[in-house]
Amino acid sequence: MSNDVFLSVCIPVYNSDVTEIVENLFSQRSKLTSNVEILIIDDHSHEQSREKLHHISEKCSIIKLDKNIGRSRIRNLFLDFSNGKYLLFIDGDSKLISSHFLADYISHLEINKSKVLIGGSIYQNTKPETNKLLRWRYSIERESKSISDRRNGNHAFKTNNFIILKSIFEEVKFDETLHGYGHEDTLFGIELKRRKIKIDHIDNPVLNEHLDTNEVFLKKTHNAIQNLVQIYKKSMEINELKQVKLIRYYELCKSWRLLFMVRLSFKITHLILFKFLKSGYFMLWMFDFYKLGLFIRKIKS
């Protein structure tokens, strides 16, 4: 076995308990012949969350930041601390559902020499309480894609549970001008596509355990759409963005000269839509229209 690190598992953490996932990774690592390291960067979590990291300090390397730097910068920061040929990114609120999660990834990489490899993610099947229905229904119906859908390109790039060759990541980083939640992964995927870097897929998902409340998810949606507007305005090639359904809807409305009508309808209905979405009593088309109205309003502002 080579002494070189083959895989660096990179877990950005912000106010989440990663005890279970680290212990699971540590257990799986002990059964491998390939050299694997587990790295955590804590993005200035609350003290209560940071205290939980002490219990796993012997099973991974932990870097604690003195201030919050956000989703893009913290992922780029793993370049400074990782030693692996490949970097595996997993969100801190994820749960491993396979006892051979690492082994399946390593076997695929050794055989196929992938540059970028996506394992996918899923959400719980059990319906949550009403105040968390928005995030759950949207994720189940719009974000959780089968491996066949992912291989057909029927999705936008997602940062949870993917592997990238470190030498590629040193060239293609996350855009640190995007702040807060949303679409830093979209832009990252577009840049990979621009450079003609092949993205492979494997059926090796993690479970996204954390569900935001409806109100929190709506706030995150506002930030994500602001980021998407920023991406749209500086993009040189609109076709690259059409993997994002919201962009496709916007371009369609634009070509049919419906933007004014949609904007006016949103102005009249957005407060009512917000109340329904926040309450948990909604249909997904309402959320689609809410996001489209927000996007058009932010584009015009």
N, C-alpha and C positions, 0 to 999 in steps of 0.2 A: 504493500500500500504506500502511495506517495504521501510525503509529509505535507505537501501543499494542500491548502483548503480548496475543496472542490465546490462547495456550496455554502454561501452565507445566507442564513435565514434572517431577514430584516423586518423587525416589527416596530413600527412607529406607534407610540402610545400617548394617549391624552385622556386622562380620567377614566381609564378602563382597567379591569383586573385581568392580567394576562397569566395568572398563576397556572390555570388549567392547561392552556395551550403550550406554555413553556415546558411544563412537566411532561406533557404528551410528546412534544418534540424531542425532549431530552431522552425519554424512554426509547423512542424510535431510533434516535441517533446511535444509541448503544448497540444496536443490532446491525449496523451498517459497516462496510469495509471502507467506504468513501469518507473522507474527512469533511465534517460539517460543523460550522460554528453557528451559534444563536446570538443575535445582537438585538438589543432594545435601545431605542432612543426615546426618552421621555420628554414630551414637549411642554415642560413646565406644568405638570398636572398639579391638582390640589394635593396638599400634604397627606391627606388620608389615602389617596391613591398611591402616592409615592412610597408610603410606608409598606405597602404590600409587596413592593419590589424586593425588599430585604429577604423575604422568604425564598426567593429564587436566584439570589445573587451568585450562588455557587454553580448554577446550571447554565448561566448565560453571561454575556458581557452587557453591562448597563451603563448608558451615558445619560446623565440628567442635565437638561438645559436650564439655564438661569432665566430665560424668558421664552415665551411662546413664539415660534417662528412660522408656523403654518404648514399646510399639507404638502406643498411643493418643495419648500426648502428642506423640510425634515427628511424627505425621501432622497433628495440630492446629497444630504449630509452623510448618508450611509457610505458614500464613496470614500470618505475620509477614514472610516473605521473598519470597513470590511476587507477581508483577505481572500475571499473566494473567487474562483473563476466565474461562477454564476452567482447572481443575487436573486433570492426568492423573497418577494414582498407579500406580507400577510398583515391585514389590519388587526389591531389589538383587540377588537371585540368579536373576533372570529372564533369558531370552534372546529377542531379537526373531527371528521366523521369516518375517516379511514385509518386503520391501524398500520397500513403500509403506505401512508401518504408520501413520506420522504423517499422511500424505496422506489415507488412508481415513478416519481419525478426523475430520480437519478438514473434509473434504468432507461427511461426514454431519452434523456440527454446523452448518455453514453452511446446509445445506438444511433440516434438521429442527428446529434450535434446541432440542435436547435439554437437559434440566436435569441428568439423571444418565444416563450411558451406560456400559454394561459390554461389554468386548471379549472376556472369557473367558480361560481358561488351559488348557493341556494338559500332559501328562507324557510322558516318553520311552516309546516302544513296546518298546524292548529291555529284557528282564527283567534286573534288577540282581543283584548278589551277594546271598546269603541274608540277610546281616545288615542289608540295607536293604529287604527284601521287604514289610514291614508298611506302611511309608509309601507305597511304590509301588503295591501292590495296592489299598489303601484309596483312594488318589487316582485311580487309573485307573477303578475300578468305582463309586466313590461321589461323587467331587468333580468330575471332568471331565464337564461337561454340554454337550450339543450346543446350538446356538442355538435350536432348536425347543423343547427342554426348558426353556431359560432363559426364553424368551418365554412359555411356559405357566406360569411361576411355580414350576417344579419344581426349586427350589434355594434355598439360603440365600445371603444377600449375601456376596460375597467382596471383599476389599480389593485384591487384586492385579489390576492392569490395569482400572481404571475411571476415568471422567471425571466431574467434578462442577462445576457452575457455582459460581464462587467466592462469589457472594452467597448461595447456598443453604448452602454449607459454613460460612459465617460464622454461620449460624443453627443448623445441625445439625452438631455436632461429635462426635468420638469420646469415649466416656465414659472419663474418666481415672481413675475409681475402680476400673476393671478393670486388674489387674496381670498382667504376664507374657503368655504365649501363650494365645490362644484366645477366640473368640466376641465380641471387640470389634466385629467386622464384623457379626455377627448382630444385636447391639443397634443398631448404626448403621442397618442395613436396616429394622429394626422402626420406628425413629424416622422414617425417610423415609416409610414406609407410613402411620404415624399422621398425618403432615402431608399425606398424599395427594399426595406428590411422585412423579410418574411416572418409572419407570425404563425406559429404552430399552436395546435390545441390538443388537450388531453382531457379525458374524463376523470378529473381528480379534484372535485369541488370541496370547498369549506362551507360551513354553515355560518351565515351572518346572524349572530344571536341578538344583537342590540336593535331595538325598534324605537325610533324617535316618536314622541307624541305628535299628534296632528299639528299642533301649534308650532312646535320646534321644527318639524319638517317643512312647514310653509315658510318659516323664516329662512331656512337653508335654501329653499327653492328660489326665494328672492335673490339671494347671493349668487346662486348657481346661474341664474339667468343673466345677472349683471356680468358675470365672467364670460358667459356665452356671447353676449353682445360685444364685449371687448375682443373676443376671438374673431367674431364675424366681421367687425370693422377693420381689422388689420389683416384678414386673410386675403391672399392674392388669388386664390382659386376656390370658388364657391362649391364646385363639385366635390371637393374634399370634405366639405361640411355636410353634405347631404346624407351622410350616414346618421346624422342626428335628426330624428323625426321632427322636432320643432322647427329646424331650419327648412326642412322640406315643406312643412305647412306654410311657413312664412313666404317662401319663394313662390308657392302656388297661389297664395292670396295676392302677392305682388303681381304676378303675371295675369291674374284675372281682375286686377284693379279692385280688390276687395278690402284693402288695408284700412281705408277710412271707415267702412262699415263695421269691420271687426273692432277697430279702436273705439268707435262710438258705442257699440254694444257692450264692450268691456267697461267703459266708463259708467254705463247705466247699471250694470249687473255685478261689478266686481265685489262690492261689499256683501251682497247676498251670497255670491259664490264662496267667498271667504268664510262666511258663517257656516254654510253647509259643510265645507271641507274640514273646518276646524271641529265641527260637532261629530264628524264620523258618519254622517248620513248623506251620502253622495253617490254619484256614478262617475266612473273614470273620465268620461267625456267632459265632465265639468272641470276636472283638474287639467285636462288637455287644453280646454279653452282658456282657463285661467292663466296657464303658462304662456299661451300664444298672445293673449292680451297684454301680459306683463312685458313680453319680449318686444312687441310692437311699440308699447309706450316708452320703454327704455331706449329703443332705437331712435325714436323721435325726439327724446329729451336731450 
